[in-house]
Amino acid sequence: MKRIALALTSALLLCTALWAQEPANYSFIDIKFPHDTFTQLLGINKLGEIAGYHGATINKGFTLELPKHFTNENYPKSAQTQVIGINDAGNTCGFYIDSANVTHGFLDDNGKFKTVDYPGTTFNQLLGRNNRSQLAGYYQDSAGNFHPYIYDEGDKGIFELITIPNAVSAQATGINQAGQIVGFYIDSATINHGWFLDAGEFVTLDYPGGTFTQALGINNMNQIVGTYNDAAGSTHGFVYNITSKTYQSVDDPNGIGTTIVNGINDKGWLVGFWGTSPVNTGFVAKP
């Protein structure tokens, strides 16, 4: 299994975007897994198929076809599973915990599961995938720090390491058809920043006035989603437009101040969740 480093060819750019001038108006649908008080919706494809999991104590993965057709999806013989990314073919990725309490990344292609772990590591998660057999994820080192990578399933299992400027720890959370990548990193002051990487050009994403920002998903229509904390400590989702460099804050009406947007498809549909664990409610938001 080959490993190559993904080089950054330009200097760090700080995104100083203003508010979106024409914010979208979203219609929200709250979704709960049957007979459970904890549901997180994490990824969505162009067909509206959704990846997620339920269970605050023991995580169990699923895919969802709206309005409420859930299909259980758990890595075989795993103790816990989260399904996080989904592409337009309905193939998924995520992570599972085995019987020895080790966390592994996985992908599922039409019901065929495969473990994906960066060589020599004991903690991996895959968080997003595109239609070109590329997946975004990270591994944890022995010091507890995270290192982002892209796993290229279609190129004999190559891992492409991503080095984030000024990061102590970082994750890659999403990748689109153009190979644009998003994620977040933690700096030496333990502050979270979102990031966006496009053909070697690196941009830090900090929500204006926010104290904490994480980029969690990207589509093929120049939109990035994620979460930020305001000065009062409340949590909100956001949509960032790459072209106009503008942000829009997003809150589920039932979860104002506790909303996280984790995924977006090419129609601009959002998925995420709101609430305070152990009670979380998933949502779909349509513009």
Secondary structure, DSSP 4 states (H G I P E B T S, - for coil): --EEEE---S--EE----B-SSPPPPEEEEE--TT-SBEEEEEE-TT-EEEEEE-SSS-EEEEEETTTEEEE---TT-SEEEEEEE-TTS-EEEEEE-TTS-EEEEEEETTEEEEE--TT-SBEEEEEE-TTSEEEEEEE-TTS-EEEEEEEGGGTSEEEEEPPTT-SEEEEEEE-TT--EEEEEE-TT--EEEEEEETTEEEEE--TT-SEEEEEEE-SSSEEEEEEE-TTS-EEEEEEETTTTEEEEE--TTSTTBEEEEEE-TT--EEEEEEETTEEEEEEEE-
